[in-house]
Amino acid sequence: MQPHHDYDLIVAGAGMVGMSTALWAQSEGLRVAICDPNPAGSGTTSGSACVIATYACNPVNSPSIFKSLPSLLASPDSPLNFNLLHGLKNPAWMLSFLNNCRPARVDHIANALAGLLAHTDDGLNPLIALADAQDLIIENDCLYVWSSASGHTASLPSEARRARLGVQSDDLSPSDILTLEPNIRLPLHRGRRFKGVRHITSPQELVLRMHRKFTSLGGTTLPHKVVSSNADVDGVTAQLNDDTQIRAPRLVIAAGARSRDVKGSGADKLPLGTERGYHILYENHRDLLSRPVGWAEAGFYATPMADGLRVAGTVEINAIDAPFNTKSTAYLKRKSHNMFGNLGPPDSEWLGHRPTMPDSLPVIGPSNTSDRIIMAFGHQHIGLTLGGITGKIATDLAQGRKPSCDITAFSAGRF
Ligand SMILES: Cc1cc2nc3c(=O)[nH]c(=O)nc-3n(C[C@H](O)[C@H](O)[C@H](O)COP(=O)(O)OP(=O)(O)OC[C@H]3O[C@@H](n4cnc5c(N)ncnc54)[C@H](O)[C@@H]3O)c2cc1C
């Protein structure tokens, strides 16, 4: 007798990663159900700095962290906030993060990320076409600027690594920067232009259009959490928080920083943490820039968006449900005024949760519990960029195929 399946694939989470998976799988003819209690794309995806950051192979883990960490933590003017109590409650994650700051580990991580980033367009472009969302994509490069000689010097090893890994960029003088972006008022030391880089003017709109396409082609959306999953030889049963159960041959866990909430999936046993990040939006200052500009020492990007100028970044290591920290948004306000002059008060403020493993590599591949459950989370600072290719890989795995790129480094089995 055939086992009963409601769908061919269940996807938990409708952020950039989950929605990409659902659309890729559906485009291959699978009957897909996507479960999310919140609107598609409204999680961390919605508030990002919106850069399709194909150059972002350098992880936050860095050998220089041992030298720079004490001053970053002590400074009242730092893009990094660390909650000591949270750190003390999670010593294993913290130690593992530091262990992954050793030079050999950082090289391994950067190689693996560069390998995956090289497939960004293969994963993303077909989805942009399916969603009819080309108008949300701007190709005008992306800049990094350094305001100090010391900051620039400190970045040289990681910039050299990027170049070794094939990232194309140009070194810029202060006058080159101002020719490209005349409204920057910082004292400028040096810049870098990442060529061919695109950005998205509204990531939530992109995911909503993907969702609309998915629905129009017969995809099912269930507005519920997946609370647990149970795999057996024939398939997976997902328990939803409305007390219903659904069943499919495979389940993809793509619930971002909350992926551990799905009990029994294997995700609940992995050291997934979060780097909280913030943005502020100046609705009337969109025209200050024509492309995303990252101020390297200050740890944020200013990005021209459909609805204004978004200033997004900072890293706060704290519990996922800790209250909004106005220190971070006050920092972004101060620094954006340094960058552009007095912009007045921002129109809105936002907090999101980057899903981050201690080695800054995502988890993409079969769960340690069962190969009927596929992990697709942990994309830290680059999930908007890598969502498309992750969805393509997850679909390969759901179809029982070998993915087109090497995913060994992302296996759940590394923990
Ligand atoms: C300040 C900031 C700037 C950033 N800038 C960039 C950038 O420029 N470029 C880039 O590539 N990346 C950037 N990122 C990172 C990027 O935003 C994330 O990596 C990415 O959005 C993660 O996508 P996701 O689909 O995994 O998670 P999310 O977008 O958070 O989606 C997860 C979804 O799962 C749902 N969910 C939760 N629990 C359950 C459950 N139990 N069952 C079902 N559904 C569930 C949630 O409701 C949510 O909709 C930035 C992040 C921040 C915070």
The ligand as a Gaussian input file, in Angstrom:
#p B3LYP/6-31G(d) Opt

LIG

0 1
 C       20.769000      44.382000       9.710000
 C       20.869000      43.240000       8.727000
 C       21.407000      43.462000       7.469000
 C       21.516000      42.415000       6.543000
 N       21.979000      42.670000       5.283000
 C       22.049000      41.678000       4.360000
 C       22.466000      41.954000       3.030000
 O       22.740000      43.094000       2.653000
 N       22.558000      40.914000       2.159000
 C       22.238000      39.639000       2.514000
 O       22.364000      38.729000       1.701000
 N       21.797000      39.353000       3.769000
 C       21.698000      40.346000       4.691000
 N       21.281000      40.084000       5.970000
 C       21.028000      38.681000       6.358000
 C       19.687000      38.193000       5.848000
 O       18.695000      39.141000       6.139000
 C       19.338000      36.849000       6.515000
 O       20.423000      35.944000       6.413000
 C       18.134000      36.231000       5.788000
 O       17.077000      37.144000       5.739000
 C       17.692000      34.944000       6.478000
 O       16.574000      34.480000       5.745000
 P       15.708000      33.291000       6.287000
 O       14.690000      32.972000       5.245000
 O       16.619000      32.208000       6.740000
 O       15.039000      33.862000       7.629000
 P       13.791000      34.849000       7.852000
 O       13.700000      35.908000       6.830000
 O       13.862000      35.289000       9.266000
 O       12.545000      33.893000       7.647000
 C       12.234000      32.846000       8.544000
 C       10.722000      32.646000       8.547000
 O       10.437000      31.491000       9.337000
 C        9.245000      31.725000      10.046000
 N        9.208000      30.791000      11.169000
 C        9.823000      30.881000      12.370000
 N        9.586000      29.777000      13.111000
 C        8.795000      28.969000      12.349000
 C        8.237000      27.684000      12.545000
 N        8.425000      27.003000      13.690000
 N        7.473000      27.151000      11.548000
 C        7.283000      27.831000      10.375000
 N        7.804000      29.048000      10.148000
 C        8.556000      29.612000      11.109000
 C        9.293000      33.198000      10.414000
 O        8.004000      33.701000      10.658000
 C        9.972000      33.790000       9.177000
 O        9.012000      34.277000       8.255000
 C       21.130000      41.106000       6.920000
 C       20.582000      40.884000       8.182000
 C       20.432000      41.942000       9.073000
 C       19.817000      41.686000      10.404000

